[in-house]
């Protein structure tokens, strides 16, 4: 084992390869300087505040344009060619590895690393920066043991000297070499915190369960520029992923090594483990995405959508499929066709969260979650009706299978007969989000669990006639800081054989009348995001807080927070 000298090759390489189109950047900088001069000339003396606002707006517009360009095939191809050209000119040994910070523009604080060795080995790395906890992971280099080492290091601390220690281990478990890379972390593109406030320091159980997995912050929506963020168990930022606009709603991993997420209301992308966007697909002009998506058994995307061509301006009531091979979008389900009687009883009102400037929208059902089951059925969460809906054969001939919730919401319609029977004395949900399907070997066929964030909020803009206080335990306060209101994690056991659902666990969490998410991490720990309070944390099955973090809100809320281990993607 031979320790290697620290060096700063990463800084020089990042300048050369981290951002393609050097000439274009010079032009952009010159154009920006000209724009600033024009702004100063336009505003009279004494208009310092207005000048500052105009300069900031100009900066944001240029950032938006840059990020939009990143989400193009041309940019990704040119970035890839530039990276390979510079890599192939380098010596690229463990003593002097080739590095490039954020080569594809898709993760600000990531570093591409490449070198070769004579002996096959795995590679682990530790990112160290003064004043922050270390971050350690085993790199995914394409195979467990290799002589060509190509991987991404996550988690450079911005504007700080980072020391990345590499450890090479052979198949017998022996450390065969170590090395170091030293570089200054890049400046973040956004204004997010480098380290979140920890309202509750993680217990040993929470820290062990999270490990080196990362919390993905999905939708801290901004009026300026939108991002997805990764934070570690210590609340330290380990990734900043810019998106075009709107938000990413979840991360999906296919069988071809791609991570799928939304980059706008139109754009879905498949990213490889090195950060390159290998697939950039836009929905047909007829549809825009909202709220959720999932991969089907063929590797295609099934998405909740709005049909922009509807004469009645109904929104957030469609399910479509995006073929990840052909890029073609097809309609699977129009909920207005499935529930015409109910739709006709609702008031024509609402907004489209995918396009808040749109007028005259009819948000009569507002689906916010989709789950696909192995039998080809889908489970939908309909916020506006506080109902969970199961649809059989979603990609074939969709048919209503059952509903869960308060049947009186659907009074006067034929659909009341489709409700499962509530087994026990517990209240139904109010505006639920993040309904998640799970099962285990102890359950009989036809039984499974649904875990969800029950906002416990009773309101529907399109049902001003309905008295939501008839549902046990609901609040009607739209203020997340209302002292008397709480939301809940709820877990149901569904038994399709006898047509019942039973609450097997529930506990109170910070109140959030809209958005939010839950995720079971293991048998005893749950991740809960109370989105309108900017709080997320780990709770045990009794509802005792095991860790909690606070994030400053860009505008109104954090849409979702999910924990990912990133195994076989970033990490081995």
GITA-V760537 format. One record per pair of residues at least 6 apart in sequence whose C-alpha atoms are under 7 Angstrom apart, sorted by the first residue. I is the first residue (numbers start at 1). J is the second residue. Records with the same first field share a line. If there is no record, write none. Layout:
# GITA-V760537
I = J, J
This chain:
# GITA-V760537
1 = 176, 177, 178
2 = 177, 178
3 = 178, 179
4 = 95, 178, 179, 180
5 = 180
6 = 180, 181, 182
7 = 181, 182
8 = 181, 182, 183
10 = 99, 100, 182, 183
11 = 183, 184
13 = 99, 100
14 = 99, 100, 101
17 = 82, 83, 86, 100, 103
18 = 100, 101, 102, 103
19 = 103
20 = 79, 82
36 = 55
39 = 51, 54
40 = 51
43 = 51
60 = 224
64 = 225, 244
67 = 242, 243, 244
68 = 244
69 = 75
70 = 76, 105
73 = 280
76 = 104, 276, 277
79 = 103, 104
83 = 103
87 = 98
90 = 98
92 = 98, 114, 115, 116
93 = 115, 116, 117
94 = 115, 116, 117, 179
95 = 179
97 = 113, 114, 115
98 = 113, 114, 115
99 = 111, 112, 113, 114
100 = 111, 112, 113
101 = 110, 111, 112
102 = 108, 109, 110, 111, 112
104 = 275, 276
106 = 241, 242, 275
107 = 239, 240, 241
108 = 188, 239, 240, 241
109 = 154, 155, 156, 185, 186, 238, 239, 240
110 = 152, 153, 154, 155, 156, 239
111 = 152, 153, 154
112 = 151, 152, 153
113 = 150, 151, 152
114 = 149, 150, 151
115 = 148, 149, 150
116 = 147, 148, 149
117 = 147, 148
118 = 147
119 = 147
120 = 145, 146, 147, 170
121 = 145, 146, 147, 168, 169, 170, 171
122 = 144, 145, 146, 168, 169, 170
123 = 138, 139, 166, 167, 168, 169
124 = 137, 138, 139, 166, 167, 168
125 = 136, 137, 138, 164, 165, 166, 167
126 = 134, 135, 136, 137, 164, 165, 166
127 = 134, 135, 136, 155, 156, 162, 163, 164, 165
128 = 134, 135, 162, 163, 164
129 = 157, 160, 161, 162, 163
137 = 212, 571
138 = 571, 572
139 = 151, 570, 571, 572
140 = 151, 568, 569, 570, 571, 572
141 = 149, 150, 151
145 = 171
151 = 274
152 = 274, 570
154 = 238, 239
155 = 237, 238, 239
156 = 162, 185, 238
157 = 185
158 = 185, 186, 187, 188
159 = 184, 185, 186, 187
160 = 184, 185
161 = 183, 184, 185
162 = 182, 183, 184, 185
163 = 180, 181, 182, 183
164 = 180, 181, 182
165 = 179, 180, 181
166 = 178, 179, 180
167 = 175, 177, 178, 179
168 = 175, 176, 177, 178
169 = 175, 176
170 = 176
194 = 236, 237
195 = 235, 236, 237
196 = 235, 236, 549, 550, 551
197 = 549, 550
198 = 548, 549, 550
199 = 548, 549, 550
200 = 546, 547, 548, 549
201 = 547, 548
202 = 546, 547
203 = 546, 547
206 = 538, 546, 547
207 = 233
210 = 233
212 = 232
213 = 232, 563, 564, 565, 566
214 = 230, 231, 232, 563, 564, 565
215 = 230, 231, 232, 561, 562, 563, 564
216 = 228, 229, 230, 231, 561, 562, 563
217 = 228, 229, 230, 560, 561
218 = 228, 247, 248, 249, 250, 558, 559, 560, 561
219 = 228, 247, 248, 558, 559, 560
220 = 553, 554, 557, 558, 559
221 = 246, 247, 554, 555, 557, 558
222 = 554, 555
225 = 245
226 = 242, 243, 244, 245, 246, 247
227 = 240, 241, 242, 243
228 = 240, 241, 242, 248
229 = 239, 240, 241
230 = 237, 238, 239, 240
231 = 237, 238
232 = 238
235 = 549
243 = 263, 264
244 = 263, 264
245 = 263, 264
246 = 264, 265
247 = 262, 263, 264
248 = 261, 262, 263
249 = 262, 291, 292, 560
250 = 261
251 = 259, 260, 261
252 = 259, 260, 261
253 = 259, 260
254 = 299
257 = 272, 569
258 = 270, 271, 272
259 = 270, 271, 272
260 = 268, 269, 270, 271
261 = 268, 269, 270
262 = 268, 269
263 = 269
265 = 288, 289, 290, 354
266 = 282, 283, 288, 289
267 = 280, 281, 282, 283
268 = 280, 281, 282
269 = 277, 279, 280, 281
270 = 277, 278, 279, 280
271 = 277, 278, 279
272 = 278
273 = 569, 570
281 = 327
283 = 322, 329
284 = 329
286 = 307, 308, 309
287 = 305, 306, 307, 308
288 = 305, 306, 307
289 = 303, 304, 305, 306
290 = 304, 305, 316, 354
291 = 304, 368, 369
292 = 303, 304, 368, 369, 370
293 = 301, 302, 303, 304, 370
294 = 301, 302, 303, 371
295 = 301, 302
296 = 302
300 = 321, 322, 323, 324
301 = 321, 322, 323, 324
302 = 319, 320, 321, 322
303 = 319, 320, 321
304 = 316, 318, 319, 320
305 = 316, 317, 318, 319, 320
306 = 315, 316, 317, 318
307 = 315, 318
313 = 360, 361, 362
314 = 361, 362, 363
315 = 352, 361, 362, 363
316 = 363, 366, 367
317 = 334, 335, 336, 365, 366, 367
318 = 333, 334, 335
319 = 331, 332, 333, 334
320 = 329, 330, 331, 332, 333
321 = 329, 330, 331, 332
322 = 328, 329, 330
323 = 329
332 = 394, 395
333 = 398
336 = 343
341 = 413
342 = 410, 413
343 = 364
346 = 364, 462, 463
347 = 462, 463
348 = 362, 462
349 = 360, 361, 362, 363, 461, 462
350 = 361, 362, 363, 461, 462
351 = 361, 363
352 = 358, 361
364 = 384, 462
365 = 382, 383, 384, 385
366 = 382, 383, 384
367 = 380, 381, 382, 383
368 = 381, 382, 383, 433
369 = 380, 381, 433, 434, 435
370 = 378, 379, 380, 381
371 = 378, 379, 380, 436, 437
372 = 378, 379
376 = 392, 393, 394
377 = 391, 392, 393, 394
378 = 390, 391, 392, 394
379 = 389, 390, 391
380 = 388, 389, 390
381 = 387, 388, 389, 433, 435
382 = 388
383 = 431, 432
384 = 431, 460
385 = 409
386 = 405, 429, 430, 431, 432
387 = 403, 404, 405
388 = 403, 404, 405
389 = 402, 403, 404
390 = 400, 401, 402, 403
391 = 398, 399, 400, 401
392 = 398, 399, 400, 401
393 = 399
402 = 418, 419, 420
403 = 418, 419, 420
404 = 419, 420
405 = 428, 429
406 = 428
407 = 416, 419
410 = 416
420 = 499, 500, 501
421 = 499, 500, 501
422 = 500, 501, 502
423 = 500, 501, 502
424 = 502
427 = 471, 472, 473
428 = 471, 472
429 = 454, 456
430 = 454, 455, 456, 457, 458, 474
431 = 454, 455, 456, 457, 458
432 = 452, 453, 454, 455
433 = 452, 453, 454, 515, 516, 517
434 = 452, 453, 517, 518
435 = 450, 451, 452, 453
436 = 450, 451, 452
437 = 449, 450, 451
438 = 448, 449, 450
439 = 448, 449
446 = 495, 496, 497
447 = 493, 494, 495, 496
448 = 493, 494, 495
449 = 491, 492, 493, 494
450 = 491, 492, 493
451 = 490, 491, 492
452 = 489, 490, 491, 518
453 = 488, 489, 490, 516, 517, 518
454 = 487, 488, 489, 490
455 = 487, 488, 511, 512, 513, 514
456 = 473, 474, 475, 487, 488, 513
457 = 474, 475, 476, 513
458 = 468, 474, 475, 476
459 = 468, 476
475 = 485
478 = 513
480 = 511, 512, 513, 532, 533
485 = 511
486 = 508, 509, 510, 511
487 = 508, 509, 510, 511, 512
488 = 506, 507, 508, 509
489 = 506, 507, 508, 509
490 = 505, 506
491 = 503, 504, 505, 506
492 = 501, 502, 503, 504
493 = 501, 502, 503, 504
494 = 500, 501, 502
495 = 501
507 = 542, 543
508 = 543
510 = 530
511 = 530
512 = 530, 531, 532, 533
514 = 532
515 = 531, 559
516 = 529, 530, 531, 559, 560
517 = 528, 529, 560, 561
518 = 526, 527, 528, 529
519 = 526, 527, 528, 562
520 = 526, 527
521 = 527
524 = 540, 541
525 = 538, 539, 540, 541
526 = 538, 539, 540
527 = 537, 538, 539
528 = 536, 537, 538
529 = 535, 536, 537, 560, 561
530 = 536
531 = 557, 558, 559, 560
532 = 556, 557, 558
533 = 557
534 = 550, 551, 552, 553, 557, 558
535 = 548, 549, 550, 551
536 = 548, 549, 550
537 = 547, 548, 549
538 = 545, 546, 547, 548
539 = 545, 546
540 = 546
